[in-house]
Amino acid sequence: MSGTSPARNHERLRVPPPLIKRRLPSGRGAMEQPNVTGDGDVPLTPAFWVALVVTGIATGLFGDLMMVILFGLEHLTYNYHSGSFQSAVERVAGSHRVIALAIAGAFGGVAWYVLRKFTKGKSEIDDALWAGDGRLAFWRSLGTSAISEVVIGMGASIGREAAPKLMGGVSGSVASDWFRLTPGQRRLLVACGGGAGLASVYNVPLGGALFTAEIMVGSVTLPVVLPAIVCTLIATATSWLYLPHHATYVAIPTYHLTMPLFTWSVLVGPLVGIFAAGYVRLVGMISHYRAKGPITIVTPLVAFTVLGIVGIKYPQLFGNGKDMAHMVFVGGGSLLLLAALSILKPLMTTMCLSSGASGGLFTPVLSTGAVLGGALGLAWSLVWPGSPVGAYALIGAAAMIGSAMQAPLSGLALVLELTHSGFEIMVPMMLATAVATYVVRMIDGYSIYSARLQGE
């Protein structure tokens, strides 16, 4: 797979900063100072700000609704109440796991097929923004999101953030019609809603705002960042009506900078970049060959059943990968286990998506980076000990998600907010993330999001 990303192929929402002439006190002439005043091509009118507040509130409520569905199915399927979802999966028999995933696949296959056959319009937010006018179909998107959370709650190995991200975009699309916004305003509002959806379910308002600007809009300027911040903070605060306001990954130790860790980060950046580029290519390939039409009634059943069988030995693969990442963030896992999971998680996630299932990639990719970083860190410790495996996992997670999204700022901010840890190892984390992102950019220039669209 080669070429340029949708940011280069499609008309993207861009808000160029105004150039204001400022006279230097020294009289050396004029300089251009961007990002000071003016809104560029998308005016931030009073109607836009009201629509933004409505979008933020609706996004937070939809985030809660999606998590109610997810947690409800986890409880019904695995009697999960609190603590680690993986532990709840491990408490049930292997046959229970296989049957649960088979039921999820059978339900998802039929439900998605019926929904796609009898509803119209776009239900893919990235496609709507990068190749469309930002309009999203409400009922098709709501159905897609609800089905996705049902099958994830039953153990499907895909990300839970796609549903709230989509419903945040839908909220922006509907609000744009209510307030009669311009096409440019609608696309910016939909992008803000999408980032706010991710922020609301993971309690990452800053990371969600950067996700909006860096990934969905592709412009980190004040007329983009300011509404993105407002939307994510409103959505996140609203989601606290049901969701907790602590870090997603709790009780992560404070890791300190060491010479072995810093040296390792120099060497691991290219390795993670190559791995991430392979992941991106895999996403593009399965998107191109993804099951379509009537066959999707049965393909999720087959794919999810295979996952259930593999999950007898590796229950860490069930769900979006949150518990898998948490395990290694706190120092758990052997070298062989982490190495196996770093291969199996991408394969199981892409297998589920290739069957025609709808879901996200954010947490599966981040958790893959965590276990890959942990495995490489444990191997490095055999040569030069002195740093805990959790520190290597944090760096691996940031480098993997930042490079795979082609958004290093978002990757770094999200890992920090998700874990409330990593500040003391920020320099090696930034180094590994920057190098890995550059490697992916040089190999293809795609991300896990643009590769999905290019594969269509």
LINQUIFEN-V247411 format. One record per pair of residues at least 12 apart in sequence whose C-alpha atoms are under 10 Angstrom apart, sorted by the first residue. I is the first residue (numbers start at 0). GAP is how many residues later the second one is. Records with the same first field share a line. If there is no record, write none. Layout:
I->GAP, GAP
//
This chain:
0->279, 280, 281, 283, 284, 442, 443, 444, 445, 450, 453, 454
1->279, 441, 442, 443, 444
2->440, 441, 442, 443, 451
3->437, 440, 441, 442, 446, 450
4->436, 439, 440, 441, 442, 444, 445, 446, 448, 449
5->120, 121, 124, 125, 439, 440, 441, 443, 444, 445, 447, 448
6->123, 124, 208, 209, 210, 211, 438, 439, 443
7->122, 437
8->121, 122, 445
9->117, 119, 120, 121, 122
10->118, 119, 120, 121, 122
11->117, 118, 119, 120, 121, 175, 204, 205, 206, 207
12->28, 29, 116, 117, 118, 120, 121, 170, 171, 172, 174, 175, 178, 203, 204, 205, 206
13->26, 27, 28, 170, 173, 174, 199, 203, 204, 205, 206, 207, 210
14->24, 25, 26, 27, 28, 169, 173, 202, 203, 204, 205, 206, 207, 208, 209
15->18, 19, 22, 23, 24, 25, 26, 203, 204, 205, 206, 207, 208
16->16, 17, 18, 19, 20, 21, 22, 23, 24, 202, 203, 204, 205, 206, 207
17->14, 15, 16, 17, 18, 19, 20, 21, 22, 23, 203, 205
18->12, 13, 14, 15, 16, 17, 18, 19, 21
19->12, 13, 14, 15, 16, 17, 18
20->12, 13
33->187, 188
34->185, 186, 187, 188
35->185, 186, 187
36->185, 186
37->184, 185
38->182, 183, 184, 185
39->183, 184
40->143, 144, 182
41->140, 141, 142, 143, 144, 145, 146, 181, 182
42->138, 139, 141, 142, 180
43->141, 144, 179, 180, 183
44->136, 140
46->129, 131, 132, 133, 134, 138
47->127, 128, 131, 132, 133, 134, 137, 138, 140, 141, 179
48->140, 178, 181, 182
49->125, 129
50->120, 121, 122, 123, 124, 125, 126, 127, 128, 129, 130, 134, 135, 138, 180
51->119, 120, 123, 124, 136, 137, 138, 140, 141, 175, 176, 178, 179, 180, 182
52->119, 122, 174, 177, 178, 179, 181, 182
53->117, 118, 120, 121, 139, 177, 180, 181
54->112, 113, 114, 115, 116, 117, 118, 119, 120, 121, 134, 135, 137, 138, 139, 141, 142, 176, 177, 179, 180
55->112, 115, 116, 133, 136, 137, 138, 140, 141, 144, 172, 174, 175, 176, 177, 178, 179, 180, 181, 182, 183
56->111, 114, 136, 139, 174, 175, 176, 177, 178, 179, 180, 181, 182
57->109, 110, 112, 113, 114, 117, 135, 139, 176, 177, 180, 181
58->105, 106, 107, 108, 109, 110, 111, 112, 113, 133, 134, 135, 136, 137, 138, 139, 140, 141, 142, 172, 173, 175, 176, 177, 179, 180
59->104, 107, 108, 133, 136, 137, 138, 139, 140, 141, 171, 172, 173, 174, 175, 176, 177, 178, 179, 180, 181, 182, 183
60->103, 106, 107, 136, 139, 174, 175, 177, 178, 179, 180, 181
61->80, 83, 101, 102, 103, 104, 105, 106, 109, 135, 138, 139, 173, 176, 177
62->98, 100, 101, 102, 103, 104, 105, 133, 134, 135, 136, 137, 138, 139, 172, 173, 175, 176, 177, 179, 180
63->100, 133, 136, 137, 172, 174, 175, 176, 177, 178, 179
64->81, 84, 99, 174, 177
65->76, 79, 80, 81, 82, 83, 84, 94, 95, 97, 98, 101, 135
66->79, 82, 83, 86, 93, 94, 96, 97, 134, 172, 175, 176
67->81, 82, 174, 175
68->76, 77, 78, 79, 80, 81, 82, 83, 84
69->76, 77, 78, 79, 80, 81, 82, 83, 84, 90
70->14, 78, 79, 81, 82, 83
71->77, 78, 81, 82
72->76, 77, 78, 79, 80, 81, 82
73->14, 15, 75, 76, 77, 78, 79, 80, 81, 245
74->13, 78, 79
75->77, 78
76->12, 15, 19, 20, 23, 24, 76, 77, 78
77->12, 13, 14, 18, 19, 22, 75, 76, 77
78->12, 13
82->240
83->238, 239, 240, 242, 243
84->68, 70, 230, 231, 233, 234, 236, 237, 238, 239
85->69, 228, 229, 230, 231, 232, 233, 235, 236, 237, 238, 241
86->228, 229, 236
87->227
88->65, 66, 222, 223, 226, 227, 229, 230
89->221, 222, 223, 224, 225, 226
91->220
92->219
93->214, 215, 216, 217, 218, 219, 221
94->213, 214, 217
95->212, 216
96->57, 58, 208, 210, 211, 212, 213, 214, 215, 218, 221
97->57, 206, 207, 208, 209, 210, 211, 212, 213, 214
98->205, 206, 209, 210
99->51, 54, 55, 56, 204, 205, 208
100->50, 51, 52, 53, 54, 55, 199, 200, 201, 202, 203, 204, 205, 206, 207, 208, 210, 217
101->52, 54, 198, 199, 200, 201, 202, 203, 204, 205, 206, 207
102->48, 51, 197, 198, 201, 202
103->43, 44, 46, 47, 48, 49, 50, 51, 52, 196, 197, 200, 201
104->46, 49, 51, 191, 192, 193, 194, 195, 196, 197, 198, 199, 200, 247, 250, 252
105->45, 190, 191, 192, 193, 194, 195, 196, 198, 199
106->40, 43, 44, 190, 191, 193, 194
107->36, 39, 40, 42, 43, 188, 189, 190, 191, 192, 193, 196, 248, 249, 250
108->38, 185, 186, 187, 188, 189, 190, 191, 192, 193, 246, 247, 248
109->184, 186, 187, 188, 190, 191
110->32, 33, 36, 185, 186
111->28, 31, 32, 35, 36, 184, 185, 188, 244, 245, 246
112->179, 180, 181, 182, 183, 184, 185, 243, 244
113->180, 183
114->24, 25, 26, 28, 29, 32
115->24, 27, 28, 177
116->176, 177
117->22
118->18, 19, 20, 21, 22, 24
119->16, 17, 18, 19, 20, 21
120->14, 15, 16, 17, 18, 19, 20
121->12, 13, 14, 15, 16, 18, 19, 48
122->12, 13, 14, 15, 16, 17, 18, 19, 20, 21, 22, 43, 44, 46, 47
123->12, 13, 16, 17, 20, 38, 41, 42, 45, 46, 234, 329
124->16, 37, 40, 41, 42, 43, 44, 45, 65, 66, 68, 69, 91
125->40, 43, 64, 65, 68, 89, 90, 91, 323, 324, 326, 327
126->322, 323, 325, 326, 327
127->41, 59, 62, 63
128->40, 57, 58, 59, 61, 62, 87, 88
129->57, 86, 87, 320, 323
130->322
131->55
132->40, 50, 51, 53, 54, 57
133->35, 36, 38, 39, 42, 49, 50, 51, 52, 53, 54, 55, 56, 57
134->34, 35, 37, 38, 39, 41, 42, 48, 51, 52, 55
135->30, 31, 33, 34, 35, 36, 37, 38, 54
136->33, 36, 37
137->28, 29, 31, 32, 33, 35, 36
138->31
140->22, 25, 26, 28, 29
141->21, 22, 24, 25, 28
142->20
143->18, 19, 22, 23, 213, 214, 215
144->15, 16, 17, 18, 19, 20, 21, 22, 213, 214
145->17, 18
146->16, 210, 211, 212
147->12, 13, 14, 15, 209, 210, 211, 212
148->12, 13, 14, 15, 209, 210
150->153, 168, 206, 207, 208
151->166, 167, 168, 207
152->165, 166, 167
153->150, 164, 165
154->149, 152, 153, 156, 160, 162, 163, 164, 165
155->144, 147, 148, 149, 151, 152, 161, 162, 163, 164, 192, 193, 196, 197, 201, 203
156->147, 150, 151, 159, 160, 161, 162, 163, 164, 188, 189, 190, 191, 192, 193, 194, 195, 196, 202, 203, 204, 206, 207
157->159, 160, 161, 162, 163, 187, 188, 190, 191, 192, 193, 194, 195, 199, 200, 201, 202, 203, 204, 205, 206, 207
158->160, 161, 162, 163, 190, 199, 200, 201, 202, 203, 204, 205, 206
159->38, 41, 42, 159, 160, 161, 198, 199, 200, 201, 202, 203, 204
160->33, 34, 36, 37, 38, 39, 40, 41, 159, 198, 199, 200, 201, 202
161->32, 35, 36, 196, 197, 198, 199, 200
162->31, 34, 35, 195, 196, 197
163->29, 30, 31, 32, 33, 34, 35, 36, 37
164->25, 26, 27, 28, 29, 30, 31, 32, 33, 34, 35, 36, 43, 195
165->24, 25, 27, 28, 29, 31, 32
166->23, 26, 27, 29, 30, 31
167->21, 22, 23, 24, 25, 26, 27, 28, 29, 30, 32, 63, 67
168->17, 18, 19, 20, 21, 22, 23, 24, 25, 26, 27, 28
169->19, 20, 21, 23, 24
170->18, 19, 21, 22, 23, 26
171->13, 14, 15, 16, 17, 18, 19, 20, 21, 22
172->12, 13, 14, 15, 16, 17, 18, 20
173->12, 15, 16
174->14, 15
175->12, 13, 14
186->29, 30
187->24, 25, 28, 29, 35, 36, 39, 40
188->23, 35, 38, 39, 42
189->22, 26, 27
190->18, 20, 21, 22, 24, 25, 26, 33, 37, 40
191->16, 17, 18, 19, 20, 21, 24, 25, 32, 33, 34, 35, 36, 37, 38, 39, 40
192->15, 16, 19, 34, 35, 38, 39, 42
193->14, 15, 17, 18, 22, 34, 37, 38
194->12, 13, 14, 15, 16, 17, 18, 20, 21, 33, 34, 36, 37, 40
195->12, 13, 15, 16, 32, 33, 34, 35, 36, 37, 38, 39, 40
196->34, 35, 38, 39, 42
197->13, 14, 34, 37, 38, 164
198->12, 13, 32, 33, 34, 35, 36, 37, 38, 40, 215
199->32, 33, 34, 35, 36, 37, 38, 39, 40, 43, 45
200->34, 35, 38, 39, 42, 43, 44, 47
201->34, 37, 41, 42, 43, 44, 45, 46, 47, 212, 215, 216
202->29, 30, 32, 33, 34, 36, 37, 40, 41, 42, 43, 44, 45, 211, 214, 215
203->28, 29, 32, 41, 42, 43, 44, 209, 210, 211, 212, 213, 214
204->23, 24, 25, 26, 27, 28, 29, 30, 31, 32, 208, 209, 212
205->22, 23, 26, 27, 204, 207, 208, 210, 211
206->22, 25, 202, 203, 204, 205, 206, 207, 208, 209, 210, 211
207->20, 21, 23, 24, 25, 28, 202, 205, 206, 209
208->15, 16, 17, 18, 19, 20, 21, 22, 23, 24, 201, 204
209->14, 15, 18, 19, 22, 197, 198, 199, 200, 201, 203, 204
210->14, 17, 194, 196, 197, 198, 199, 200, 202, 203
211->12, 13, 15, 16, 17, 19, 20, 198
212->12, 13, 14, 15, 16, 194, 197
213->191, 192, 193, 194, 195, 196
214->190, 191, 192, 193, 195, 232, 234, 235
215->233
217->189
245->171, 172, 173, 174
246->169, 170, 171, 172, 173, 174
247->74, 78, 169, 170, 171, 172
248->73, 74, 76, 77, 78, 80, 81, 166, 168, 169, 170, 171, 172
249->76, 79, 80, 168, 169, 170, 171
250->75, 78, 79, 168, 169, 170
251->74, 75, 76, 77, 78, 79, 138, 139, 142, 166, 167, 168, 169, 170
252->76, 77, 78, 137, 138, 166, 167, 168, 169
253->76, 136, 137, 166, 167, 168, 169, 170, 171
254->132, 133, 134, 135, 136, 137, 139, 166, 167, 168, 169, 170
255->131, 132, 135, 166, 167, 168, 169, 170
256->130, 134, 165, 166, 167, 168, 169, 170, 171
257->128, 129, 167, 170
258->125, 126, 127, 128
259->117, 120, 121, 123, 124, 125, 126, 127
260->116, 119, 120, 123, 124, 125, 126, 127, 128, 130, 131, 134, 164, 167, 168
261->125, 130, 163, 165, 166, 167, 169, 170
262->121, 165
263->112, 113, 116, 117, 120, 128, 131, 164, 168
264->108, 112, 127, 130, 131, 134, 162, 163, 164, 165, 166, 167, 168, 170
265->162, 163, 165, 166, 169
266->164, 165, 168
267->105, 108, 109, 124, 127, 128, 131, 163, 164, 165, 167, 168
268->126, 127, 130, 131, 134, 159, 160, 161, 162, 163, 164, 165, 166, 167, 168, 169, 170
269->129, 162, 163, 164, 165, 166, 167, 168, 169, 170
270->101, 102, 105, 129, 161, 164, 165, 168
271->97, 100, 101, 104, 124, 125, 127, 128, 129, 131, 132, 160, 161, 163, 164, 165, 167, 168
272->126, 127, 129, 130, 131, 159, 160, 161, 162, 163, 164, 165, 166, 167, 168, 169, 170
273->126, 129, 162, 163, 165, 166, 169
274->67, 68, 94, 97, 125, 128, 129, 161, 164, 165
275->89, 92, 93, 123, 124, 125, 126, 127, 128, 129, 130, 160, 161, 163, 164, 171, 172
276->123, 126, 127, 159, 160, 162, 163, 164, 165, 166, 167, 168, 169, 170, 171
277->126, 162, 165, 166
278->67, 68, 71, 86, 89, 121, 125, 168, 169, 172
279->85, 123, 124, 125, 160, 164, 165, 166, 167, 168, 169, 170, 171, 172
280->163, 165, 166, 167, 170, 171, 174
281->64, 65, 68, 69, 166, 169, 170, 173
282->63, 64, 66, 67, 68, 70, 71, 78, 164, 165, 166, 167, 168, 169, 170, 171, 172
283->66, 162, 163, 164, 165, 166, 167, 168, 169, 170, 171, 172
284->65, 69, 166, 167, 169, 170, 171
285->64, 65, 66, 67, 68, 69, 70, 165, 166, 169, 170
286->63, 66, 67, 68, 69, 164, 165, 166, 167, 168, 169
287->66, 163, 164, 165, 166, 167, 168
288->65, 66, 67, 166, 167
289->60, 61, 62, 63, 64, 65, 66, 67, 165, 166
290->62, 63, 64, 65, 66
291->62, 63, 64
292->63
294->60, 61
295->58, 59, 60, 61
296->58, 59
297->57, 58
298->52, 53, 55, 56, 57, 58
299->51, 52, 53, 54, 55, 56, 57
300->51, 54
301->49, 50, 53
302->45, 46, 47, 48, 49, 50, 51, 52, 53, 54
303->44, 45, 47, 48, 51, 53
304->47
305->42, 45, 46
306->37, 40, 41, 42, 44, 45
309->34, 38
310->37
313->23, 26, 27, 30, 31
315->25, 28, 29
316->24, 27, 28, 29, 31, 32, 47
317->27, 30, 31
318->30, 44, 45
319->25, 29, 39, 40, 41, 42, 43, 44, 45, 46, 47
320->24, 28, 41, 42, 43, 44, 45, 46, 47, 49
321->41, 42, 44, 45
322->44
323->14, 17, 21, 40, 43, 44, 46, 47
324->13, 38, 39, 41, 42, 43, 44, 45, 46, 49, 65, 68, 69, 72
325->41, 44, 45, 64, 67, 68, 93
326->40, 43, 44, 63, 66
327->39, 42, 43, 44, 45, 46, 47, 61, 62, 63, 64, 65, 66
328->38, 41, 42, 44, 45, 59, 60, 61, 62, 63, 64, 65, 68, 90, 92
329->58, 59, 60, 61, 63, 64
330->43, 57, 58, 59, 60, 61, 62
331->39, 42, 57, 58
332->38, 41, 42, 45, 56, 57
333->37, 40, 41, 44, 55
334->36, 37, 39, 40, 41, 42, 43, 44, 54
335->39, 42
336->34, 38
337->30, 32, 33, 34, 35, 36, 37, 38, 40
338->29, 32, 33, 34, 35, 36, 37
339->31, 32, 35
340->26, 27, 29, 30, 31, 34
341->23, 25, 26, 27, 28, 29, 30, 31, 32, 33
342->25, 28, 29
343->24
344->19, 20, 22, 23, 26
345->15, 18, 19, 21, 22
347->16
348->12, 15, 16
349->14
359->88, 89
360->40, 43, 44, 87, 88
361->39, 42, 43, 86, 87
362->34, 38
363->37
364->32, 35, 36, 37, 39, 40, 83
365->27, 28, 30, 31, 32, 33, 34, 35, 36, 38, 45, 48, 49
366->26, 27, 29, 30, 31, 33, 34
367->25, 28, 29, 32, 33
368->23, 24, 25, 26, 27, 28, 29, 30, 31, 32, 33, 35
369->19, 20, 21, 22, 23, 24, 25, 26, 27, 28, 29, 30, 31
370->18, 19, 21, 22, 23, 25, 26
371->20, 21, 23, 24, 25, 28
372->16, 17, 18, 19, 20, 21, 22, 23, 24, 25, 26, 27
373->14, 15, 16, 17, 18, 19, 20, 21, 22, 23
374->14, 17, 18, 21
375->13, 16, 17, 20
376->12, 13, 14, 15, 16, 18, 19
377->12, 14, 15
379->12
389->32
390->30, 31, 33, 34, 38
391->33, 36, 37
393->18, 21, 22, 25, 27, 28, 31, 32, 35
394->17, 20, 27, 30, 31, 32, 33, 34, 35, 36, 37, 38
395->33, 36, 37, 40
396->14, 15, 17, 18, 32, 36
397->12, 13, 14, 15, 16, 17, 18, 24, 31, 32, 34, 35, 36, 38
398->12, 13, 16, 30, 31, 32, 33, 34, 35, 36, 37, 38
399->32, 33, 36, 37
400->13, 14, 32, 35, 36, 46, 47
401->12, 13, 28, 30, 31, 32, 34, 35, 45
402->29, 30, 31, 32, 33, 34, 35, 36, 37, 38, 42, 43, 44, 45
403->32, 33, 36, 37, 41, 42, 43, 44, 45
404->32, 35, 41, 42, 43, 44, 45
405->27, 28, 30, 31, 32, 34, 35, 39, 40, 41, 42, 43, 44
406->26, 27, 30, 40
407->22, 25, 26, 27, 28, 29, 30
408->21, 24, 25
410->19, 22
411->14, 17, 18, 21, 22
414->14
//
